[in-house]
């Protein structure tokens, strides 16, 4: 039966990576819209009701971290490797439970650069970096 099925395209093995999957998913899903803003606001509001004050503490922590940054992009001197390359960049902070709830509803939100930038622009209270 496999002889009857024509092969379309090149007959070579395709490389699979989670980055490739995330990019293709993001393209097919598109950026979040106004209804997604309302849904995320509801997630945040419900989390705040369940754990009062926790989000406020993280927002305060983000503002304190912003003041201590060496630059507007969220990297400090201790975030560089010996060769001078940036090892990591602290973009945002929030309670892990809230992060997981948002990730459950929107799997690409923190795994796709465009989605993360969208989130940081729409919900700047969680931003550590002053510039996106």
Residue pairs with C-beta under 8 A, 6 or more apart in sequence:
22 108
22 111
22 112
23 112
25 107
25 108
25 112
26 108
26 112
26 114
26 115
29 108
31 114
31 115
31 118
32 40
32 106
32 109
32 115
32 118
32 119
32 122
36 106
37 122
39 105
40 102
40 105
40 106
40 119
40 122
40 123
43 98
43 101
43 102
43 105
44 55
44 98
44 123
47 54
47 55
47 95
47 97
47 98
47 101
48 54
48 55
51 95
51 97
54 95
54 98
55 94
55 95
55 98
58 93
58 94
58 95
58 126
59 125
59 126
61 93
62 92
62 93
62 125
62 126
62 127
62 128
65 90
65 93
65 128
66 127
66 128
66 129
66 130
68 76
69 75
69 76
69 128
69 129
69 130
70 76
70 77
72 129
72 130
72 131
73 89
73 129
73 130
73 131
74 89
74 90
74 91
74 128
74 129
74 130
75 86
75 88
75 89
75 90
76 90
79 86
79 87
79 88
79 89
79 90
80 86
80 87
81 87
89 129
90 128
90 129
91 116
91 120
91 127
91 128
91 129
91 132
92 119
92 120
92 126
92 127
92 128
92 129
93 126
93 128
94 126
99 110
102 109
102 110
103 109
103 110
106 115
108 115
109 115
109 116
109 119
110 116
110 119
117 132
120 126
120 127
120 129
120 132
121 132
